[in-house]
Amino acid sequence: MPEMTDAERRKFLLEGTKTGKLATVRKDGSPHVVPVWYELDGDSLVFTTGAETVKGKNLKRDPRVSLAVDDQAPPYSFVMIEGTAELSEDPGELYHWAVRIAGRYMGEAEAEAYGKRNSGEGEMLVRITPSKIISYRDVTAW
């Protein structure tokens, strides 16, 4: 099971419309895991969420996160990122990334509409700065 290079990891994270499975820490210490649409910004991973969602509240209280992205077909590969979330409600930054993320997952024709919806009042941008990355390709290859 070979480790991915940095270039392989970036390519894997950016191809198609794989979702990230984001784990945050609930107030009682238990994990909360949800899928998120994301994009890359340099070494950071970015996504949007509602400030009053379970994950939004968790992130405001405790910025520690873990996120896994995997493929669903053999020979299977995955990336797991541990890090710290930085939150922003800056309208310009939020709109920019919401449109970019929507373009990736919904297509350019729908990007503007979804971007507006996901960057309005009550939304926030989350930027994960990795502290640890584990990534393997061809997990089932012999």
N, C-alpha and C positions, 0 to 999 in steps of 0.2 A: 504494500500500500504506500505508494510514493507521496511525499509531501509536495504541495504545489509551490512553484516559484512565485515571487511577487507578481510577475506578469500574468501567470496562469490564474492566480487568485483574482486579480482585477478583471480579467476576461470572463471568468466564471461568474463573478458577482454582477457583471454588466450585461451578460447575454440573456436574451429573452425576458420573461416576466416572472421569474422566481420570486416568491415572497420570502421575507425574513421572518423567522419565528422569534419574537422578542420576549425575553423574560425580565420582569421587573419584580421588586420586592414589595409585598403588601405590608400594611401597617403592623400586622401580627407576625411578620417574618416569613410568611408562606410565599411561594412563587406565583406569579400571574404570567401566563404565556398567551400571546396573541400574534396573529400574522400582521405584517406591515409591508406596504409598498415602500421602496427606498431608492435612493440614488447615491452615488459616490461623489465626494468633493475632496479631492486629494486623497489623503489617508483616512478621512472621516466618512462615516455613513450618515446620511440625513433622511429624515422622514417627517411627516406632519401628524399631529393628533389633536384631538380636543383637549383643552386644558382641564375639563371636568370629567373626563373619562377615567376609568380605573387606572389605566396606564399613565395618563396625564397626572393624576394625583400622586401616584406612586413615584413618578419621576421628580416631581416637585419636592417630595419629602426625602427621597433617597435616589441619587443619580446613578447608582451602580446598575449595570445592565449586562445581559448576555444575549447574543443574537446568533441564531444558526440559519444558514441557507444551505439547502441540499437540492440535488436533482432527483427526479423520480424514475429514472431509467438506468439500467445497467450500462456501464460497470459502476455507477454511483460515485459521486464526489460530494464533498461538503466543506463549508467554511464555518468556523465558530469564532465569534469575536466577543471578548470580554472588554468592558471599558466603562467610561463615565459619560453620562449624557449632559450636554449643555443645552439649556432651553432659551428660546428667543421668541418674542412676540412682535419683533420688528416687522411692520406691514410689508415693506419692500422686499426684504429677504424672504419672508414667509411666502409671499406671492410668487416670487421668482422660482423657488424650489417646488412649490405646489404645482405650478404649471409644468415644470420640467419632469417631475415625477408622474403627473397625469399623462403627459405625452408618452412616456415610456410604457405605462400600463394600459392606457385607454386609446392611444394613437393620437397623432397630431391634430386630427379633426375635432377631438373632444377635449384636448388639453386645456384650452382656455376656460371652458365651462367647469370642468372638474377642478382646475386650479383656483378659480374664484370661490367655488364652494369650500375648498379645503384650506383657504387662507383668510377667511372672514373672522369676524369677532369671535373670540372664544377658542380660536385655534392657536397652536404653537408649533414652532419648528424645533425638532430635536436633532442634535448633532452628536454622534457617538465618536469619542476619541478612543481608539483602541489602546488597551494596555497589554493584551495578549491575543494572539491570533493562532488558531490551529486550522490547517487546511490540508486535506488529502484528496487525491484524485484516484480514480480506478480502484475503488475499495475492494471490489470483488474479483479483480483481475489476478490471475495466478502467475 
